[in-house]
Amino acid sequence: MNKNKYVRREEYLDFLHRWKDKNVVKVISGVRRSGKSTLLQLFVNDLKQTEVEETCIQVINFENLVNYALRDFLKLHEHITKHLIEGKMNYIILDEVQYVEEFERVVDSLHITENVDVYITGSNAFFLSGELATLLSGRYVELKMLPLSFKEFYTWKQVHNVSQLQRTKKEWIDEYTKSSFPYTLFIDDEITLEDYLEGIYSTILLKDVVARIGVKDVNTLERIIQYLAGIIGSEFVAKAVKNVFASSGLTLSHETITRFLVALEGSMFIYKARKFNMRGKRLLDTRYKYYLVDIGLRKILLPDVEEDFGHILENIIYLELLRRGNKVFIGKIGEYEIDFIAEDKNHVKTYYQVSLNIETEDALKRELRPLKMVNDQYSKYLITLDELNPNANYNGIQRLNAFDWLLGNQ
């Protein structure tokens, strides 16, 4: 692969540069193959261009067998400290650090060492739990990486003239749903793409879920994953899952379902959006929806299921709201539902309804009704893929085209 074709994840790189040389550990988390290692390569290149000497940069990837011996935390600490350059800032980058048992001891020791700037990555949420979070409480910042945004995907395709075909906005988003994992930009046939995505899925399943929680019945776990992939955008009800499995003669306990779900969330394979009762002003702990980290994986899990593009678009919008730094909830207002309540870091809320298209006046009224029931000063949007009258305003509810919104043009 031509390194000049790497996608520069500018917002993520800005985060690393903003925190460079500050006395906190930089933690980069994200699902496998989301681009963490490439991001670090680009960051290292940036460091070298600012006249940081190569001897002051140590990059250790623990998925590389060359570094297998360094999975011993004492050997790792000895190796790093032996190569520190005195009197200069040293940049220590530990990639996929979850492979090192008790790595948190090394990280904590390096953090208190003068002239050492530490960056660590991991492919599941568990590596940031427990002792590391305790040791570094208040002394780390986390960058949560997702696969490519639509804007990154679209911009890269335009810059590199990958396709000369004229596509509609809907066709561009169709193309994006094949996969948002960065390496898939370099795959130009369906069979190879399918093989690649199956490899990612198998790795996440076996290394981040099965091995992590000691799953013995992998077949049942995979059936639950397929069930989740089939109901994106719909409310998850544990009792319904139990009934589905019971109909085929399999008894599942609530505890088993919960254990699997927690592990899948921890692997960053799925994301949970909780429901918020807007009248009671409280989160509903047993009411939520799940979304996949990449829609391409849904096609691998459910190859024979007809696509529900409305819910697929909802999945894409949900992930984009996360990328933009929001906390995202499902709104419940009376008997109606608002697809997303996005709350930014300043606690400013924005309300979104998402619909593939609005074909009738009744459909428009149905989508607008829950937004009209909200009586506050925050912005309200209806996002669709319609290209007719895409910028209409309904008494303060702004209609937006999904393609333009994803590109940040609206």
Steps between C-alpha positions, in 0.01 A plus 500: 500500500625845410549682831423828329145373464441466873197691621615782724252488785537872562270531800671209673845634415399841633411332829845340527681823413288698743601271786861445388756561779226548759538298818218254433497156341333500160270196466372409152222243497305359211377184334762291320606631159347842561834665414673547837840377382485709182402805704808450715723461193369832370555658841858371510558644152370835627736483797798440273400798285514718811863395549440234765790259464417142409696372801252684724205301364431143609214320327417148617214304341416198712320320217841470332675179607831685491385662824361184660761490777399854598157378604670439836444833674838498679689435175293766329581761763869412490508520120331840488699664779828370357430687174384831647702803384596720793424870486245466218131419478446131425185381327394149602228339287365163616266356237246230598631513854230265634727209405738595784392362836519771766588758235340761725806478728726593210272784390478641851878484546566670165244767576695613807833489312638839396493587128280207402179544300293179492244383239322166525240327285265208557231319303249454777355710778614262772864606482402838641310353790614384838850575619607731217205733551570495874873568464450775243183654636497858372831448321392371160291614205323259267456522125218268391559404137238379257549378142484758223231766505303551181688826445839327528383221269351737240791746508758223453308358204481845340868584554622168363252483213408145594184513295416714202136395519240766567311398812191637665514590868317178583745295292796654685353400834424153358870472416596608853283228654722232346747580779658792681816318610794698355675215320187424296577814297766289330270205427321515168312170476214357703656160576821647645297751700286222644810299593654802671188581702457136602860509626429809710183346638673173591786681672267716708284201585781268604753739655283774651190307600546122518848509656415797720201348680565131439206425270447126455195510275626716213208401278250655741709816526505531121124457481457786748733714289292422190186590692650836600608569142144435387337746742723808472282803557239295687463470873682206658284290729677218686174304537452503123852356454424224749175420318674484162752250632238307697305442179798304370538304825778705660465649846694819565522672837482877538848485656648327194346752262630790713849349518516465121372854444752653742784314324381612155482860618845466652637377167350817344317279251167646609394827663205544734271804492285529811150644504428827676155579634464865410201563721646324802850634422664165572680219320308177455751236605323207335412672170766538231607435143820357356697616196787330314844660474498432124202429278712282272516245781121473493514372145749234611280394789170510308585434133149383411301769681347778294658833593299736716663817373304726733654336807838481327490878448406538866807293596722726286356818654541360853872429449554842344344668804747307717789609277398861549550463874142454615334281755209346314167384641165384362223740602169375639221755518165352591426218259734645236871476438769740385774311319790685661568756767861615456661679793834673443775572753331827594176310577329656199240262358394444139206286389501283188244295314643275228297368207612354170242704314172682551259383232169629635359781709397245765856370517628856548251564780602174668869593498442858617251417776748403776727795421205739524425364847837623632465839663849639544743727317722230350532435124291231332579326172338253263769315304400315182651393169232683303636744245168677446455798729790387722536831687140555605423650840194393697445763769857473622564135408767504230503233234845384386634266236700216660779516239558871560472467879754216507742713299453783750346728240193563715 
